[in-house]
């Protein structure tokens, strides 16, 4: 649910980085905040939630066009993965216009990836949304760990586990090095704006 | 109550966080007032969509603001009635909201905190427990009895959802002592030391309740790996909580008769050492008292082997203090708290949460007791 700010003629929408705890959501956002300086208007706000931090900042998707003559402003959020942060997760996820699901490529995290995606599905359902319709991309993070000899899931396995039914764009990535971070965000922004366009045309 | 009322409604329909977001995104200027069921009121000042000040009673700024997140029921009103204020807040609104929700999720926003009135049962929440440690789930309907006082059992549960009430019998009546929400524990670690013992209180579901059963075997195994000192600490904290709860129920039933003044008690000394120290009773015994505003209430006997002093995890802003009245042989050996604290680092997360929660219950029940004493003296 994007918000129209009548005073500034802006459409504000929200993209949420979702995924299992310690999977690299925060690293993604930190990389984006560091790298895409010209797109960033405000500070990176960090809330110290146990396990991983909750971050958010405003992002201007330059070059992706306007909607009905309005500028688009995007807020990027991470969600704390730990089960206890139910109210925080609810607030962040409510009104999410697009989602980047950050999966952890580590073998030991296989089950947690699936549980977290299931959790996303359930949460969206609670707000009357379908995971099959919300703009969503998958990011398979921590690919760099292969070189360091860690047991890492094959991309095929991750696809089978997570993307068999969804069939959404997916990106191998290494948030710590920045590989695949920009691509996943850009794709998610495109899908989100397209989705908004479609919804607005329908309404207008 | 004057002012231009622009927007009002009920918190059960639109949450505090949602109203804040709405007023923030519309760039509003004015005062948001939130009233809860106990007629407490928080005023939040908005200027062009930013929160610049909040106040309730004596609290100001973020403290007043965050407190409001624990209010689930009540109503709100937004008006343009804007008067002079001191600027006490300037953080980003979304950041403030997320911080408030974090505090709520971590169980750090308690209702009351010793300010509860007579007849009002304090509510306590704990930190959330990791699902991985839960071996089974159980569901109870509203008003169902989960544990009955006097029956046997040593299961330990954690509240996953809903509200429960701890009640204790006095003269045939069940007296409510405390209510527990998410993260609250039923049962205590001391159960492993003492074996089968009757339950010390009744636990009732106040709403539909989901409980997690903790793995008693692994907890018990961990418990038995601890040093004698740490195990003594667990038992003492449990014992003291029982003493305070019993006194609370007694004063509830008997009233002022239970209370004495300092002059009436012999050998009375504050139970206090240097902050870094604790004591262990090595001979004799003492009567333990709780003191509030110069009045004393007997809590029962401290025996040889018990720990005295400010037990870790029971510290809080206190409206009360503890006193000891020792008998002729009463002797204490003082030792450094560090001996105990060093072992806390080795405890598993769940045991740590249980200990923290026991400490929190202890200080909350003690401050309810102190409030009760104050009310009786008025």
Interface residues (C-beta under 8 A of the other chain):
Chain A: X3 X5 X7 X12 X42 X43 X45 X47 X48 X49 X50 X54 X56 X75 X80 X82 X83 X84 X85 X86 X87 X88 X91 X92
Chain B: X17 X25 X27 X92 X94 X95 X97 X98 X99 X101 X102 X104 X105 X106 X127 X128 X130 X131 X183
